[in-house]
Amino acid sequence: MTTETVKKAANGLNGTVTIPGDKSISHRSILFSSIAKGTSRISGFLKGQDCLSTIACMKQMGVKIEETDDTITVYGRGFEGLQEPERVLDVGNSGTTIRLLTGLLSGTSFYSVLEGDDSIAKRPMSRVTKPLKEMGALIDGREEGNLTPISVRGSELTGIDYTSPVASAQVKSAILLAGLRASGVTVVREPSVSRDHTERMLNAFGVHVEQDPHKGEVKVEGGAELTARDVEVPGDISSAAFFLVAACMTPNSSLELKNVGINPTRTGILDVLEAMGASLEIYNERTETGEPVADIRVTYSQLKGTEIGGELIPRLIDEIPAIAVLATQANGTTVIKDAAELKVKETNRIDTMVNQLKTLGAQIEATDDGMIIQGGTPLLGGRVSSFHDHRVGMSLALCGLLSDTPVVVDEAEAVDVSYPGFFQELYRLK
């Protein structure tokens, strides 16, 4: 178990941060390059544990992947070139890997088994396996395919018109991946639009994806083939969120964040910061591999509480732990609602964040679908735990920047899932 100690940033945080590659896009760059025909080179790839799990799984299916410091080279085999894995595919802690691979594997010609760590063993898979079974997928597992290990026997699939009860990019992407191998057209409808990295990247790899964001609808036609291309992975706005929050709430801070992905399905954190009165400047906007990218300058400012819910939630679901910390320092009350999805992340992030922040002196209460946070509360030092959840660990670490005595974060190694080197970067800026 690794422990990190974060002390007060008496002089604020100042400098420039180059944000590591987007986790969601990194996963997809490996998956889509592997099933494309030709060679793809990926730069900016996030070498966190989750994304490395995706590489390991694709290698087990016969895909040649070469790694250097700067570039990942994938020698795509097309769908037909994938091989039956000799061993169980271990996804580690990665929910993205297991859910997207379940969709991809459903249309293969072979048998495979997926499993992960103790956290993955508790996460619901039926939201993916149910629609895939409707397409004709042969999937089994504990609780009739709801829990791992998950077995998938590749079969012939038929396109479906599916209305998802939740706005989930993982669910949508799994169905679209299966739809590429299904006969006919596959349609996915969502109650609100989830992140659209899959749609953008499929288009970049030569697959026509029809989107109607007003209806929350996406369509693909079966039989499409992917053509290899190079991918530039932008910085992850979910990782940038921790430094956005840190600078906003720590007096005397001014940070410049470089190369941040600002995909509109992911920028809910920027909307919340603006609603709270944060000082933000977005500049040098550009497009890389179909994804909008920019640099962001953020400085300390007095913030006010706000209400967060509705269609905004899918656009910032991963940033809510950091927002909860920020809300403790804003004037007034912040209400987070419609976020029951937090209960089925790496931890139950509602209960975990509420309990750990209370340990540090926050005035915060859990609700069935979110939190109520009283702002303007001095944070105390103390000992907390990530509970093996990377976003919880980084969020709690931010509390140490303000407390008079240090905050000690146990199980800090969990942070390597999405942000290797996070603590070193935090210490460097003080």
KOLVOPA-326121 format. One record per residue (C-alpha): residue number from 1; x, y, z. Coordinates in steps of 0.02 Angstrom, whole numbers, always signed. Example, Ala and Ser with C-alpha at 12.3 -4.5 7.8 and 13.67 -1.06 7.14 Angstrom:
BEGIN
(1,(+615,-225,+390))
(2,(+684,-53,+357))
END
This chain:
BEGIN
(1,(+0,+0,+0))
(2,(+67,+171,-50))
(3,(+37,+326,+56))
(4,(+52,+507,-1))
(5,(+56,+661,+112))
(6,(-9,+827,+44))
(7,(+34,+986,+138))
(8,(-38,+1161,+130))
(9,(+7,+1264,-25))
(10,(+42,+1425,+68))
(11,(+100,+1516,-89))
(12,(-30,+1438,-205))
(13,(-2,+1330,-358))
(14,(+85,+1410,-506))
(15,(+155,+1350,-671))
(16,(+112,+1249,-824))
(17,(+40,+1072,-829))
(18,(+38,+960,-982))
(19,(-113,+850,-952))
(20,(-88,+663,-987))
(21,(-185,+578,-1126))
(22,(-372,+554,-1118))
(23,(-414,+385,-1042))
(24,(-573,+356,-1142))
(25,(-490,+401,-1307))
(26,(-335,+298,-1267))
(27,(-441,+141,-1239))
(28,(-533,+167,-1403))
(29,(-375,+204,-1501))
(30,(-309,+29,-1459))
(31,(-474,-62,-1489))
(32,(-511,+22,-1655))
(33,(-332,+12,-1719))
(34,(-331,-174,-1678))
(35,(-487,-211,-1781))
(36,(-437,-94,-1923))
(37,(-340,-151,-2074))
(38,(-166,-76,-2081))
(39,(-44,+5,-1960))
(40,(-93,+144,-1841))
(41,(+24,+252,-1737))
(42,(-45,+327,-1577))
(43,(+37,+476,-1491))
(44,(-13,+550,-1323))
(45,(-74,+379,-1263))
(46,(-110,+368,-1076))
(47,(+1,+232,-1002))
(48,(-109,+210,-850))
(49,(-154,+39,-783))
(50,(-328,+37,-860))
(51,(-268,+74,-1036))
(52,(-124,-49,-1021))
(53,(-255,-182,-980))
(54,(-336,-147,-1149))
(55,(-168,-169,-1236))
(56,(-137,-333,-1144))
(57,(-308,-402,-1193))
(58,(-285,-360,-1378))
(59,(-112,-438,-1378))
(60,(-190,-598,-1312))
(61,(-299,-599,-1467))
(62,(-149,-596,-1583))
(63,(-132,-409,-1614))
(64,(+48,-349,-1628))
(65,(+70,-190,-1526))
(66,(+238,-103,-1505))
(67,(+267,+26,-1367))
(68,(+398,+163,-1359))
(69,(+409,+315,-1245))
(70,(+312,+425,-1368))
(71,(+214,+311,-1483))
(72,(+107,+154,-1482))
(73,(+109,+62,-1649))
(74,(-36,-56,-1682))
(75,(-31,-178,-1827))
(76,(-216,-199,-1857))
(77,(-284,-370,-1906))
(78,(-464,-326,-1948))
(79,(-606,-414,-1859))
(80,(-571,-577,-1947))
(81,(-388,-576,-1896))
(82,(-424,-583,-1709))
(83,(-379,-749,-1629))
(84,(-458,-846,-1487))
(85,(-363,-803,-1327))
(86,(-278,-950,-1240))
(87,(-310,-879,-1067))
(88,(-442,-777,-977))
(89,(-437,-593,-1028))
(90,(-395,-495,-870))
(91,(-461,-314,-878))
(92,(-388,-266,-708))
(93,(-488,-120,-638))
(94,(-552,-58,-806))
(95,(-740,-48,-830))
(96,(-714,+27,-1004))
(97,(-608,-121,-1059))
(98,(-729,-255,-1002))
(99,(-887,-172,-1067))
(100,(-819,-122,-1238))
(101,(-732,-289,-1261))
(102,(-894,-382,-1222))
(103,(-974,-291,-1368))
(104,(-826,-320,-1483))
(105,(-809,-505,-1439))
(106,(-995,-541,-1465))
(107,(-973,-539,-1654))
(108,(-812,-641,-1666))
(109,(-796,-823,-1718))
(110,(-722,-885,-1554))
(111,(-745,-908,-1367))
(112,(-674,-794,-1233))
(113,(-689,-759,-1047))
(114,(-670,-589,-963))
(115,(-634,-551,-781))
(116,(-553,-415,-676))
(117,(-510,-366,-499))
(118,(-623,-365,-346))
(119,(-699,-197,-396))
(120,(-744,-260,-570))
(121,(-823,-414,-491))
(122,(-952,-301,-409))
(123,(-993,-189,-557))
(124,(-1155,-222,-654))
(125,(-1133,-294,-828))
(126,(-1315,-325,-871))
(127,(-1334,-149,-939))
(128,(-1217,-210,-1078))
(129,(-1254,-396,-1087))
(130,(-1444,-373,-1096))
(131,(-1447,-275,-1261))
(132,(-1307,-383,-1331))
(133,(-1409,-539,-1296))
(134,(-1554,-457,-1389))
(135,(-1437,-448,-1538))
(136,(-1406,-635,-1526))
(137,(-1246,-632,-1421))
(138,(-1208,-790,-1322))
(139,(-1154,-721,-1154))
(140,(-1154,-798,-981))
(141,(-1086,-758,-810))
(142,(-1136,-745,-629))
(143,(-1315,-686,-603))
(144,(-1355,-731,-784))
(145,(-1219,-623,-856))
(146,(-1231,-475,-736))
(147,(-1067,-509,-644))
(148,(-896,-571,-692))
(149,(-822,-687,-748))
(150,(-912,-656,-913))
(151,(-903,-786,-1051))
(152,(-935,-737,-1232))
(153,(-956,-862,-1374))
(154,(-947,-764,-1535))
(155,(-1102,-782,-1642))
(156,(-1201,-706,-1785))
(157,(-1285,-546,-1729))
(158,(-1434,-446,-1788))
(159,(-1448,-258,-1772))
(160,(-1572,-188,-1646))
(161,(-1656,-24,-1604))
(162,(-1613,-4,-1420))
(163,(-1670,+128,-1298))
(164,(-1547,+134,-1154))
(165,(-1617,+176,-981))
(166,(-1454,+265,-939))
(167,(-1342,+387,-1032))
(168,(-1183,+283,-1036))
(169,(-1043,+292,-1163))
(170,(-988,+117,-1113))
(171,(-1160,+43,-1149))
(172,(-1177,+139,-1312))
(173,(-1002,+93,-1370))
(174,(-1023,-93,-1332))
(175,(-1183,-99,-1435))
(176,(-1106,-1,-1579))
(177,(-954,-116,-1583))
(178,(-1069,-267,-1592))
(179,(-1172,-174,-1723))
(180,(-1021,-165,-1838))
(181,(-1029,-355,-1850))
(182,(-1219,-372,-1851))
(183,(-1334,-386,-2000))
(184,(-1439,-232,-2034))
(185,(-1438,-67,-1940))
(186,(-1405,-44,-1754))
(187,(-1483,+106,-1667))
(188,(-1445,+165,-1490))
(189,(-1553,+296,-1406))
(190,(-1508,+379,-1240))
(191,(-1605,+490,-1118))
(192,(-1467,+619,-1142))
(193,(-1310,+617,-1247))
(194,(-1162,+529,-1165))
(195,(-982,+560,-1217))
(196,(-961,+530,-1404))
(197,(-779,+477,-1423))
(198,(-830,+312,-1503))
(199,(-934,+398,-1638))
(200,(-796,+524,-1677))
(201,(-660,+392,-1685))
(202,(-762,+271,-1790))
(203,(-789,+412,-1914))
(204,(-602,+446,-1913))
(205,(-570,+261,-1951))
(206,(-686,+269,-2101))
(207,(-850,+204,-2028))
(208,(-1006,+306,-2064))
(209,(-1095,+342,-1899))
(210,(-1261,+432,-1909))
(211,(-1296,+545,-1760))
(212,(-1447,+646,-1706))
(213,(-1400,+730,-1541))
(214,(-1573,+810,-1526))
(215,(-1648,+635,-1514))
(216,(-1500,+561,-1421))
(217,(-1487,+436,-1565))
(218,(-1340,+349,-1649))
(219,(-1344,+226,-1796))
(220,(-1217,+110,-1877))
(221,(-1238,-15,-2018))
(222,(-1166,-189,-2004))
(223,(-1021,-246,-2111))
(224,(-920,-86,-2102))
(225,(-731,-104,-2104))
(226,(-607,+8,-2015))
(227,(-456,+80,-2104))
(228,(-298,+114,-2002))
(229,(-248,+293,-1965))
(230,(-137,+386,-1845))
(231,(-215,+452,-1685))
(232,(-165,+602,-1578))
(233,(-239,+580,-1404))
(234,(-280,+747,-1319))
(235,(-258,+778,-1133))
(236,(-396,+709,-1023))
(237,(-514,+842,-957))
(238,(-558,+724,-813))
(239,(-374,+731,-760))
(240,(-366,+918,-794))
(241,(-515,+938,-676))
(242,(-407,+908,-522))
(243,(-291,+1052,-565))
(244,(-437,+1163,-618))
(245,(-515,+1135,-447))
(246,(-348,+1153,-356))
(247,(-311,+1322,-435))
(248,(-490,+1386,-413))
(249,(-492,+1355,-225))
(250,(-310,+1384,-173))
(251,(-266,+1567,-143))
(252,(-125,+1643,-248))
(253,(-141,+1508,-383))
(254,(-125,+1527,-571))
(255,(-106,+1376,-685))
(256,(-94,+1350,-872))
(257,(-158,+1180,-930))
(258,(-95,+1125,-1100))
(259,(-175,+1014,-1232))
(260,(-342,+981,-1145))
(261,(-482,+892,-1239))
(262,(-638,+1000,-1238))
(263,(-761,+880,-1318))
(264,(-933,+959,-1282))
(265,(-997,+794,-1210))
(266,(-860,+807,-1077))
(267,(-852,+992,-1031))
(268,(-983,+994,-893))
(269,(-843,+1033,-769))
(270,(-809,+1197,-862))
(271,(-994,+1241,-857))
(272,(-1000,+1211,-669))
(273,(-843,+1313,-636))
(274,(-914,+1458,-735))
(275,(-1079,+1446,-641))
(276,(-981,+1453,-477))
(277,(-888,+1609,-535))
(278,(-718,+1535,-579))
(279,(-589,+1634,-676))
(280,(-556,+1532,-835))
(281,(-482,+1572,-1004))
(282,(-494,+1447,-1148))
(283,(-379,+1483,-1295))
(284,(-276,+1405,-1436))
(285,(-427,+1299,-1488))
(286,(-394,+1168,-1622))
(287,(-449,+995,-1683))
(288,(-348,+834,-1673))
(289,(-414,+667,-1741))
(290,(-590,+737,-1739))
(291,(-578,+796,-1558))
(292,(-579,+980,-1505))
(293,(-427,+1030,-1401))
(294,(-375,+1191,-1312))
(295,(-264,+1266,-1178))
(296,(-344,+1329,-1018))
(297,(-284,+1463,-896))
(298,(-363,+1458,-722))
(299,(-334,+1573,-573))
(300,(-396,+1578,-395))
(301,(-564,+1662,-368))
(302,(-703,+1674,-239))
(303,(-836,+1546,-285))
(304,(-1020,+1525,-247))
(305,(-1123,+1367,-225))
(306,(-1231,+1301,-366))
(307,(-1353,+1161,-411))
(308,(-1291,+1021,-524))
(309,(-1408,+894,-604))
(310,(-1509,+840,-754))
(311,(-1428,+828,-925))
(312,(-1268,+904,-856))
(313,(-1227,+748,-754))
(314,(-1170,+632,-898))
(315,(-1052,+772,-953))
(316,(-960,+777,-785))
(317,(-996,+613,-697))
(318,(-811,+574,-670))
(319,(-774,+749,-604))
(320,(-903,+750,-464))
(321,(-781,+693,-327))
(322,(-669,+842,-366))
(323,(-820,+959,-378))
(324,(-874,+900,-205))
(325,(-707,+957,-134))
(326,(-722,+1125,-223))
(327,(-898,+1150,-156))
(328,(-833,+1143,+24))
(329,(-741,+1307,-13))
(330,(-878,+1399,-109))
(331,(-995,+1522,-25))
(332,(-1168,+1447,+6))
(333,(-1237,+1275,-30))
(334,(-1201,+1160,-176))
(335,(-1328,+1025,-221))
(336,(-1279,+877,-332))
(337,(-1426,+771,-391))
(338,(-1473,+645,-527))
(339,(-1303,+563,-501))
(340,(-1351,+388,-440))
(341,(-1229,+321,-571))
(342,(-1092,+365,-447))
(343,(-1144,+215,-342))
(344,(-1080,+91,-473))
(345,(-908,+165,-509))
(346,(-746,+95,-438))
(347,(-825,+129,-269))
(348,(-993,+199,-216))
(349,(-925,+374,-244))
(350,(-1069,+458,-155))
(351,(-1044,+368,+10))
(352,(-854,+362,-5))
(353,(-832,+548,-38))
(354,(-959,+599,+94))
(355,(-880,+490,+229))
(356,(-701,+539,+189))
(357,(-737,+725,+175))
(358,(-827,+721,+342))
(359,(-666,+650,+415))
(360,(-580,+809,+355))
(361,(-711,+925,+430))
(362,(-826,+954,+281))
(363,(-1012,+986,+307))
(364,(-1081,+864,+179))
(365,(-1227,+743,+173))
(366,(-1269,+601,+54))
(367,(-1436,+589,-36))
(368,(-1507,+446,-138))
(369,(-1436,+520,-298))
(370,(-1302,+644,-245))
(371,(-1241,+759,-107))
(372,(-1279,+921,-17))
(373,(-1124,+1021,+29))
(374,(-1114,+1173,+141))
(375,(-977,+1287,+79))
(376,(-855,+1403,+166))
(377,(-797,+1261,+279))
(378,(-615,+1253,+339))
(379,(-541,+1083,+300))
(380,(-440,+991,+431))
(381,(-293,+877,+407))
(382,(-309,+691,+436))
(383,(-294,+518,+365))
(384,(-408,+461,+223))
(385,(-411,+321,+95))
(386,(-439,+310,-91))
(387,(-526,+142,-65))
(388,(-436,+90,-226))
(389,(-530,+224,-324))
(390,(-414,+338,-424))
(391,(-531,+487,-433))
(392,(-572,+477,-248))
(393,(-385,+474,-207))
(394,(-344,+628,-312))
(395,(-495,+724,-248))
(396,(-452,+695,-66))
(397,(-271,+743,-99))
(398,(-330,+918,-148))
(399,(-395,+946,+29))
(400,(-216,+948,+92))
(401,(-181,+1106,-8))
(402,(-294,+1204,+110))
(403,(-282,+1117,+279))
(404,(-165,+1180,+416))
(405,(-106,+1003,+449))
(406,(-67,+877,+311))
(407,(-189,+758,+228))
(408,(-123,+580,+217))
(409,(-197,+476,+76))
(410,(-186,+288,+96))
(411,(-196,+170,-54))
(412,(-130,+312,-160))
(413,(-65,+191,-292))
(414,(-243,+186,-361))
(415,(-208,+354,-442))
(416,(-95,+268,-570))
(417,(-252,+200,-654))
(418,(-280,+366,-741))
(419,(-143,+487,-690))
(420,(+31,+414,-662))
(421,(+139,+550,-586))
(422,(-8,+651,-517))
(423,(+67,+677,-344))
(424,(+238,+725,-413))
(425,(+154,+856,-524))
(426,(+53,+923,-378))
(427,(+209,+941,-269))
(428,(+306,+1024,-412))
(429,(+180,+1165,-430))
(430,(+185,+1218,-246))
END
